[in-house]
Amino acid sequence: MNIRQFLEHYGISENPFADEEASTDPIFKGYGIDHAFHPAWDKIFGKPEEPATSVVFGEKGSGKTAMRLQMVRRLAAYNSEHPDGRVFVIPYDDFNPFIDRFREKSWRKNPDRMFQSWQVRDHIDAILSLGTTQLVDRVLKVEQSRHPAVLGVEDLSVKKLSAPQSRDLMLLAMLYDQSSDENRPDRWKKLARLLRFRTFSTGFPLAFGILVTLLLPLVLTMGLKFSAGSVLTSLWFWLALAAGWGWWVVRFVYCVWKAGILRKSMRPLEHNRQMLRQILARFPAKKLADQPLPLGDSSDARYSLLSKFQSILATLGFPGVLVLVDRVDEPYQINGVPERMKEFIWPILDNKLLKHSGMGFKLLLPGELNGFVLRENEEFRQRARLDKQNLVASFQWTGQSLYDLANTRIAGCVPPGNPVTPLEDFFDADVGRDFLVNSFQSVGVPRRLFKLMYQVIVNHANLYTENDPVWTISRSTFLSTLADIQKNT
């Protein structure tokens, strides 16, 4: 008999256990995302109106990515119901672009040594770039923008922003807008027009210098009766020429110098020095004075910029910010190596950042890292204060919760209005619910549960023909399959 024949007997339209990856699983996205929750969901998710940090350690296949997607769905629903108290979601789960830029600027090219120099300031720069790019996309109404829990709400009215907040948004856009959809100086000017932010005209000092160069010989020749030859050797000519071009030259040199320092300081970000210089040249010097800039290795300016970013969001109807951290093991430079994961993610475990007012972090981390936590010294414990971070040291599932998850998957594959067959009815009478619950306890995580149930159905179907089907699975088939799954994991 074939698998479809077996499933259709129970009124199931598709195999509930065929997909193991939440991000590409249509059953999870269509049904399970709103019905299948880990027992620790409430502790980890918390209350959207009061964003808080949670730190979760879970092995592969335990459902961390599924939980992240559920958080995004819940936050989108919350935002639609609370237009004046929304949560701004920053998905921090694609690290490859940041790591690649960091490696280009680092003299340590070996990943094992390169990640040792990653610091909390680099994480803040990356998070601010994701948040600022998302915000600017939203303000400029970029149609191809794909940002969770922000799309689907009304346009953001920048008219609410005060003059200092408009300046701060322009400053953040200059430093952290990483959009590749259009030329960044043009995008910055478009934002300036929308905010009615008066920019510095770079054309005037340049035109003035050219005008002085063209007219000065004529003026000196006619007004001071110099000969054409003596004009070029006159001290007055060179002083006047220096005065005519000095403004432009000083401004140009300053912007080139400052652009170089900023580009070098923001290690995980991609900044073309010429484009950054162009934006700097248009930013009025007096509006840039005394503003925090992410120069060097200091994190103080980053925290100030983070506060400015939050202030802007609060005015636009987003008093809370939530950063979702996931897939730490996936960047190709990390490649699942626990020591590299530790060096990369450890700087973010800083209580000053994790408890930053108005922000929450959901850190869904690989289970291997929990062992490093247990071996850390007192200095790390005082800096991270994981006891204050809603820590879930082991993202495990009980046998009962996995049994409920399996039934939820089945329900998601039954057409609406049709009866749902409980999982124990798929098996012979000597199996029963308690036996399945106890067996699932040894499985531990959803991915292995799906592997097990998929293979159990395949093995059962292979034992019988289509003309002589058997509709219940034997205890021996289940046990032999379970033994194979445990042996190979």
ABEGO torsion letter per residue (X at the ends): XBAAAAAAAAGBABBAAABABAAABAAAAAAAAAABBBAAAAAAAEBAABBBBBBBBBBBGAGAAAAAAAAAAAAAAAAAABAAABBBBBBBABAAAAAAAAAAABABABAAAAAAABBAAAAAAAAAAAAAAAAAAAAAGBAABBBBGABGBBBBBAAABBAAAAAAAAAAAAAABABAABBAAAAAAAAAAAAGBBBBBAAAAAAAAAAAAAAAAAAAAAAAGBBAAAAAABAAAAAAAAAAAAAAAAAAAAAAAAAAAAAAABAABBBBAAAAAAAAAABBAAAABGBBBBBEABAAAAAAAAAAAAAAAAAAGBABBBBBBBGAAABAAAGGBAAAAAAAAAAABBAAAAABBGBBBBBBBBAAAAAAAAABBAAAAAAAGAAAAGBBABBBBBAAAAAAAAAAAAAAABBBGBBBBBAAAABBAAAEAAAAAAAAAAAGBAAAAAAAAAAAAAAAAAABBAABBBABBBAAAAAAAAAAAAAAX
